[in-house]
Amino acid sequence: MSDRHTFRADWHHYNSGVFFVTICANHMEHIFGNIINNQMHFSAAGKIVKECVCDIPNHHKNVTVGNYVVMPNHVHIVLSVGAQYFAPATTMPKSNKMMGCIKPPRHGEPRSENHFHSRLSVVVRSFKAACSIEINKNRRAQNISPIQVWQRNYHEHIIHHHEEFDKIMNYVSLNVVNWNRDCFNKDKNATIGSG
């Protein structure tokens, strides 16, 4: 994601709600596995990422994983942070028609406040750290040099209502079979099923 988000919606505190989070591998490298014939074949790193996603609720009170998918070079997670279903739309001023994460222009000045200490940010940071530690521990055990696993930062979208929630849940569930059209697929012009 060359156009990473450098600031967040200042009308939302990011301490509760349901979020669609996307975290990309460093340089968008396919380190988590390959999709062949519409099935994800996990590398050792991909298996670790999958385990770490499932382990998130064991480390964070009132945080649940609604859905997730580990792709070759990114992971999508639907996270509920201290909320049962969706972030109430009343947290957004009526004058602002934008929903979800606000994307700055490429030349825009980043804001200094990007909810670094919010619950969502803490959950994502600890997930990324846990994956990196385990992946590099595994690599060292095989006498392979450690790597930087993740890109800096991540993308989040605040889910406001059930229709949006259902659409995103469906998108995540179908992400593997739609890989040939995925914007994160650097090889989407290659033959499907070639690896």
Secondary structure, DSSP 8 states (H G I E B T S, - for coil): -TT---S--TT--SSSEEEEEEEEBGGG---SEEEETTEEEE-HHHHHHHHHHHHHHHHSTTEEEEEEEE-SSEEEEEEEES-SS---GGGS-TT----SS----TT----S---TTSHHHHHHHHHHHHHHHHHHHHHHHTT------B-SS-EEEEE-SHHHHHHHHHHHHTTTTTGGG-TT-TTTTS-TT--
